[in-house]
Amino acid sequence: LGRQVDGPLSTPRSSPLSASAPAARVLPVPGPEATMTPSSAYLSAYNALCAGGWAAVLLLSLRHLADGGALSSVCSDPFLVTVLVCVQSAAIMEVLHAVSGLVRSPAVVTAMQVGSRLAAIFALTGGGKDTLERFGAGLMVISWSLVEVPRYLFYLAAILSGDATKGTPYPLFWLRYSLFAVLYPSGITGEVLTFLAASKSDTFLTFLGESETCRAFMYYFIMSIPVIYAPGSPFMIMNMAGNRKSAFRKRFARPPPPPRGLVFPVTGTKNGKPERSTTVANRDTIVAAVAAVNPHRAEKARNEKNWRFKYMRHYVTLVEEQCKSREAALAVAEAGLQHLYEKFEFVHEDGTSSSFGEAMARTNSKKFHTGTIQGTGPANTNKFLEIPYHGKMLSGQPLKDQVQKWVDYGTIEPDCGAAICKVVDNPTWMDLSDKHFVLLGAGSAMGPFRVLMALGANVVAVDLDRPNIWKGLIDVARNSSGSITFPLSTPQSDCADDTQLYAAAGCNLFTHTPLIKDWLLDLHPGKHFVVGSYAYLDGALHVQVSLAMDSICKALTERRPHTSLVYLCTPTDCHLVPAAACAAAQADYETPPTPAKQLLFATAQLLSGGKYLQKNARPPIRADDGTSLYLVNGLSVQQGPNYALAKRLQHWRAIVARERKSCTVSSNVAPATATASVVRARMFAWAYEGMPSFRPYEIAEPDTSKAAMLALLLFDLRDGSSAASPGTELSNPNQLMMHGSFNGGSWRCAYTVDSIGEMCVLLHFSQVGGPYLVGAAAVGVGVVLNYLGYFSS
């Protein structure tokens, strides 16, 4: 979705402005270890030549000033202007780099940035002395060159070292992330002054001819460009400030502690030390899973050189292979899970390590103690489903009416709407005093802890051993009609007060995984557990925490009869979908947009080389028994392969538990939700704001999402006809995630989610800046009409 990452090979442009803005990312994507591939060699040469060209511009400018020349006459040197035009024109290659995929840079934004720079060059040179010998021209050129020299050198150093964060020389690193504070404002000022000078230059205005029409066109053209500077300048500067903060935090981050608990496998060595490449581990897991049914396609995945940015095709391949038959789906899932347990490692307290599977099978002498708090709040005798929505609390018929609106619009699937309405019609289902919910990640933003406690449920809470977490959880439990059970490092009777109780509560899913498993196996004998995997972490940690939760789910489904599992699926994944959803996406794709959007979409597709606005509807997949299955590729390259693997292994466990262990498994697709962890990434927040421009998307608020997903969970637990029930027949095990989908519109949208992210950002800013653009256009039209004499007396 256009998220900007300051990693080894990022440093993106930050806005559609040209003024001293960093150019598109011109760095190759390395493998697990940096090597000089042909693309790396080409881009190294490109960056070196650009750095040399801008250095020449800078030196010529400074020499002019040192000789006593004025800033307004910097561009009076024809040789300097020639070098400037050549080196800035070379930036056209950056658009081609982005379009071709040579660098991970947004093609549309890159084209806008390069185009605005070239427009400034056109204004500078097209006006002759009227624009060349101006204060703004000198200010613009010197600001540009002071930014570009260290930027291109930084890119070059990042390629050669393989690490932009810590491998580049610190002075270069500091310049790259600090000069913008002064040079962006000065560069913007210089560009605006240059555009204004061009608008008053007869030489520039008569570029196309002497007629009044030609002069008016040139004037309107050059004055339309600065319009985007007003809303864009603060965005660009603040975005770069955020990048600076992130880059410095990573550069000076403390070295990671020695591996403990569940860790990625060793995949090689680097500088004589073991290396645990998440990219290699991710790829090898998918290879192992696909190889169980199709060794040829697995080999293609193994040979993928650019896994980080081309992993999606292989995840889609995996799901396609699972579509062949029930046994194929299970074979892929079981092979993938087996690989994870065999290859991932568990580092014990004494420093020794074993495979994760072996660690989970060991007998452990250490044990957790058990803490219990029974709530003293009054029992709620009038329980009924409520879902907050747009500031209102909906229940009863108003809620059912809203659900039908969601279904009609395509935001949720019809069977999802029917399930929610059935919960509305069965208020007795809301009494959860007979249920024991094990919440792995009890304090998660998307977890149902508070609602479950309010409904009188018995909650077994598993979360980090941090006192502030447990103070919040226990306080909620005490004021509810439910109960909470939790692991303790010391007996509850030894805790003299709440402070000691909070300090002793909790555990670490990474390092205490075998002990948590043992504790849960012995807890509340005879009770039927409903185990929800709600813990979430960023990046590679998400894979680790998902695998840790999976090991607990695995043990409970194998050794505690009648255990049920609960997962929240993401819409940004590869899912089987109903035929009606595919048909709706096809129909939406064939429906022409408004003329304004049509122009915008055509431009975006042209500039991106077809990467944007890709068709969502796909041809059906024919299973071995002749059944037609429909698939949607909701994967987003910006979320990365670790996120995809973390969610995929949950799918694997879901279908294995349901099909092999006859477990009830609630695994419904939740909508894209504006949680704090998501919207703190600015690009995701902006994309979410623009996403409703694409029918039928709707971004859910956290409380709405949690309430809706709880309703679907209650339906799955209470209604035997639910797809969650192992007694409900499915054509393919992966259809478990197809039913009860509150996907937020991603299944029925005309375009894939990965191809609209940057368009959503642009649409958001066009909406925010709409009044400014209309006002500027009105002024521009007035100026042109006045220029043509329409307002003369």
C-alpha positions, -999 to +999 in steps of 0.1 A: +000+000+000+029+023-006+044+021+028+078+037+028+105+017+046+139+030+054+157-003+051+189-014+034+177-003+000+150+023+004+152+061+009+122+069-012+110+101-027+085+117-004+060+137-025+049+149-059+071+179-055+103+184-074+118+209-050+149+193-037+129+161-032+148+129-032+145+110-064+130+076-068+147+048-050+176+036-073+188+007-053+185-030-062+169-055-039+196-077-026+194-113-016+201-126+018+237-115+013+246-085-008+262-095-041+271-075-072+245-087-096+242-071-131+214-049-118+235-038-089+264-031-112+242-010-135+226+009-106+260+015-090+272+031-122+240+051-126+243+065-091+280+072-095+274+091-127+245+111-113+266+119-082+294+131-105+271+152-126+255+169-096+289+174-081+300+193-112+269+215-110+277+222-073+314+230-079+306+253-109+280+271-088+303+275-058+332+286-080+310+313-094+301+325-059+337+323-048+348+345-077+324+372-064+295+364-086+259+369-074+234+342-066+212+356-094+239+350-120+248+314-111+229+301-142+245+326-166+272+300-172+261+280-204+283+250-195+267+248-160+232+249-175+242+222-200+254+199-173+223+206-152+200+198-181+218+165-188+220+152-152+184+161-144+172+146-176+189+114-166+163+111-139+139+099-166+156+066-162+143+065-127+108+063-140+118+034-162+135+017-132+102+019-113+080+008-142+103-022-150+105-032-113+143-028-112+137-007-080+108-008-056+096+027-062+060+039-070+060+046-107+032+072-108+047+092-079+082+089-094+069+102-128+052+132-111+084+140-092+107+138-122+081+156-143+080+185-120+118+187-119+118+187-157+091+214-158+113+236-136+142+230-160+120+239-189+109+271-171+146+279-163+159+274-198+128+285-218+128+320-205+164+328-215+179+356-194+145+364-179+147+332-159+183+322-159+196+354-143+174+354-113+178+349-076+154+320-076+173+301-103+205+302-084+188+292-051+170+263-069+201+249-086+224+251-055+197+236-033+192+207-057+229+200-061+235+201-023+208+175-018+215+153-048+253+148-043+250+131-009+219+113-019+234+096-049+265+088-029+244+074-002+226+051-026+260+040-041+274+032-006+242+013+003+246-009-028+282-016-022+278-023+016+245-040+013+232-021+043+219+014+040+212+017+077+245+008+093+268+001+063+270+036+049+296+061+063+280+081+091+288+116+076+270+106+044+242+090+064+238+122+084+238+145+054+213+122+036+188+125+064+195+161+077+200+184+047+163+184+038+154+206+068+171+236+051+173+226+015+138+215+009+123+249+018+150+267-001+146+245-031+108+249-031+112+287-029+137+287-058+114+267-080+083+288-073+103+319-081+115+304-113+080+295-123+069+330-116+098+345-136+088+323-165+052+334-164+064+370-169+090+362-196+080+371-232+106+346-244+089+318-224+054+328-232+060+329-269+077+295-269+048+280-290+041+311-310+033+348-309-005+345-308-025+354-277-038+318-274-002+304-273+008+329-248-022+322-226-016+284-228+021+288-218+011+310-189-016+288-177+006+257-181+036+270-160+014+286-133-006+253-129+025+235-116+030+254-083-006+247-074+004+214-059+031+229-038+008+244-011-007+211+000+023+191-009+052+209+007+043+202+044+036+166+035+070+161+018+090+178+047+071+160+075+074+127+057+111+131+054+113+141+090+096+108+099+120+089+077+149+106+095+136+096+129+132+060+118+166+058+101+185+072+131+166+049+155+176+019+134+212+031+130+217+035+167+196+006+179+212-017+204+226-049+191+200-077+193+203-099+224+215-135+220+188-158+205+165-172+231+134-193+227+117-197+194+140-184+166+143-186+128+166-213+115+203-207+107+204-203+069+240-195+063+269-175+076+278-138+074+312-125+085+319-158+101+287-157+122+255-177+118+229-159+098+191-164+103+177-150+071+139-146+073+137-144+035+154-178+030+133-194+058+101-180+043+109-192+008+120-227+020+088-231+039+067-224+008+089-246-013+085-275+011+047-270+012+043-269-026+067-298-031+043-321-014+020-320-044+040-304-073+078-306-072+081-287-105+063-256-092+082-259-059+115-257-078+104-225-095+098-210-060+132-222-049+148-205-078+131-171-072+159-146-068+138-116-056+116-133-030+108-102-010+090-086-039+079-116-060+068-139-032+031-133-040+030-154-072+043-184-053+017-180-025-009-179-052+006-210-067+004-227-034-033-220-030-039-231-066-023-265-059-045-268-028-075-264-050-069-296-068-085-318-041-091-322-004-060-343+000-039-319-019-050-291+003-042-311+035-009-324+020+003-288+014-007-277+048+008-306+067+041-304+047+044-266+054+037-271+092+061-300+094+089-280+078+084-252+103+086-275+132+117-293+118+136-262+108+128-235+133+148-237+164+143-233+201+172-220+222+169-232+257+180-213+289+213-231+290+222-219+254+216-253+238+192-255+209+169-280+193+143-281+166+111-264+177+092-297+173+117-315+196+115-287+222+077-289+223+078-327+228+102-325+258+092-331+294+097-300+314+104-298+351+094-262+355+058-253+357+036-223+358+013-216+388-023-206+382-039-173+392-077-168+391-099-138+396-137-141+397-155-109+387-178-092+411-198-072+386-235-077+382-246-103+356-261-088+325-295-105+321-305-085+290-278-097+267-282-089+230-258-082+201-247-046+197-223-033+170-210+003+172-211+020+139-205+057+130-211+069+165-242+048+171-248+016+189-268-006+166-289-036+178-321-054+168-338-043+135-315-012+129-285-035+131-301-060+107-309-031+083-273-020+084-261-055+078-283-057+047-268-024+035-233-039+038-245-070+019-261-050-009-231-028-013-207-057-014-188-049+018-196-083+033-207-116+019-244-127+021-237-156+044-218-133+067-248-110+069-271-140+075-249-152+104-249-118+121-286-116+118-291-150+132-271-140+163-294-109+166-324-133+166-309-156+192-299-134+222-295-165+244-263-172+224-248-142+241-246-159+275-211-173+275-209-185+311-206-220+298-176-213+277-138-212+285-119-190+260-082-193+258-069-159+245-034-161+232-026-124+231-054-114+255-046-077+253-045-076+215-062-046+198-084-070+178-090-094+207-124-099+223-113-098+259-134-070+271-166-081+254-161-117+266-157-105+302-189-084+299-208-115+287-197-135+317-173-158+299-145-177+316-113-164+300-079-180+302-056-151+294-021-155+280+000-123+275+034-108+281+048-108+316+045-070+320+027-056+351+009-028+332-007-053+309-020-074+338-032-045+358-055-036+329-067-072+323-073-080+360-091-046+366-115-054+337-121-089+350-128-078+386-155-054+373-172-080+351-194-110+357-169-134+342-136-149+354-100-147+344-074-174+347-037-167+340-002-181+345+019-170+374+056-174+381+049-177+419+018-190+437-011-166+440-011-170+478+025-157+479+015-124+463+009-100+492-008-073+471-019-065+436+015-050+428+031-084+434+003-102+416+008-080+384+045-086+386+042-124+388+015-127+361+021-135+324+045-153+302+065-150+270+051-169+240+086-170+225+106-182+254+080-200+275+062-219+247+067-254+261+057-243+296+026-226+284+016-257+265+020-279+296+001-254+318-029-253+294-030-291+290-034-295+327-057-265+333-095-269+340-097-307+333-128-317+314-136-282+301-139-275+264-115-248+254-121-223+226-085-211+217-081-178+199-048-168+183-049-130+186-013-120+193+003-098+166+038-084+161+055-066+132+077-082+106+095-115+112+083-115+149+048-121+135+059-155+121+075-164+154+045-155+175+021-172+150+042-204+151+044-203+189+006-200+191+003-228+166+023-251+187-001-246+216-031-251+193-016-282+179-010-297+214-045-288+226-063-302+195-043-334+198-046-340+235-078-322+247-109-335+230-135-309+218-110-281+216-122-254+192-099-229+174-105-193+165-086-172+139-090-137+124-081-139+088-070-109+069-085-098+036-050-091+023-044-128+016-051-153-011-086-167-005-111-189-022-143-168-028-179-175-039-186-175-076-209-145-070-181-124-055-160-131-086-189-122-109-194-090-090-157-080-093-159-087-130-190-066-134-175-037-115-144-040-137-165-037-168-184-007-154-168+025-167-157+050-140-165+087-140-147+107-167-123+122-141-114+088-127-112+074-162-085+099-171-067+093-138-069+056-141-057+056-177-027+078-168-018+056-138-019+024-159+002+040-186+028+053-162+030+021-141+032-002-171+000-019-161+010-025-124-018-004-111-055-012-113-051-049-121-082-069-126-094-086-094-116-113-110-096-144-121-106-174-142-119-203-122-096-231-111-108-266-121-104-291-093-097-328-100-134-336-095-144-310-120-156-284-094-149-248-103-132-228-075-127-191-076-097-173-060-089-137-051-053-125-047-055-100-019-018-102-011+000-068-008+037-067-016+042-039+010+031-062+038+058-086+030+063-123+029+066-126+067+031-113+072+019-137+045+036-167+061+022-159+095-013-158+082-008-188+059+004-211+087-029-202+106-048-214+075-028-246+075-036-253+111-073-244+107-079-269+079-058-297+095-076-293+128-110-293+112-104-321+087-080-344+107-091-337+143-128-329+137-124-297+156-147-267+153-127-240+137-139-204+134-117-187+108-135-157+094-121-129+073-121-097+092-122-063+074-093-039+070-094-021+103-080+013+113-061+000+144-034+021+160-007-004+148-018+001+112-025+038+109+007+048+127+023+040+093+014+072+074+012+056+040-013+030+052-033+056+070-035+077+038-044+046+017-072+037+041-086+073+037-087+069-001-098+033-003-135+040-001-131+057-035-131+022-049-165+005-046-174-014-024-145-008+001-152+003+036-125+006+063-138-005+097-133+011+130-117-012+156-148-014+178-170-022+148-147-049+136-143-065+170-181-066+176-188-080+141-162-107+144-175-117+179-209-122+163-195-145+137-176-164+164-208-169+183-226-181+152-197-206+145-199-219+181-236-221+185-249-231+150-241-265+137-247-255+101-217-231+102-188-239+080-167-240+112-184-272+121-165-303+109-199-318+100-206-292+073-194-305+040-170-283+020-158-289-016-123-279-005-109-274+030-098-239+021-134-229+017-135-227+054-122-191+051-147-184+023-177-185+045-187-157+069-164-132+053-166-096+065-138-087+040-146-050+037-152-051+000-119-065-012-135-096-028-160-077-050-138-047-059-129-044-096-091-042-088-067-061-066-058-045-034-021-044-042-027-024-074-048+004-058-027+013-028-009+043-042-040+053-062-058+055-028-031+078-014-034+101-045-072+101-043-070+109-006-048+139-012-069+150-042-099+151-019-080+169+009-065+194-016-097+196-037-108+230-024-072+244-030-071+230-065-106+244-074-097+278-060-064+278-078-081+267-110-107+295-107-079+321-102-060+307-131-090+308-154-097+344-143-061+354-150-062+338-184-095+354-193-082+388-181-051+382-202-072+376-233-091+408-227-125+394-216-125+417-185-113+449-203-136+478-203 
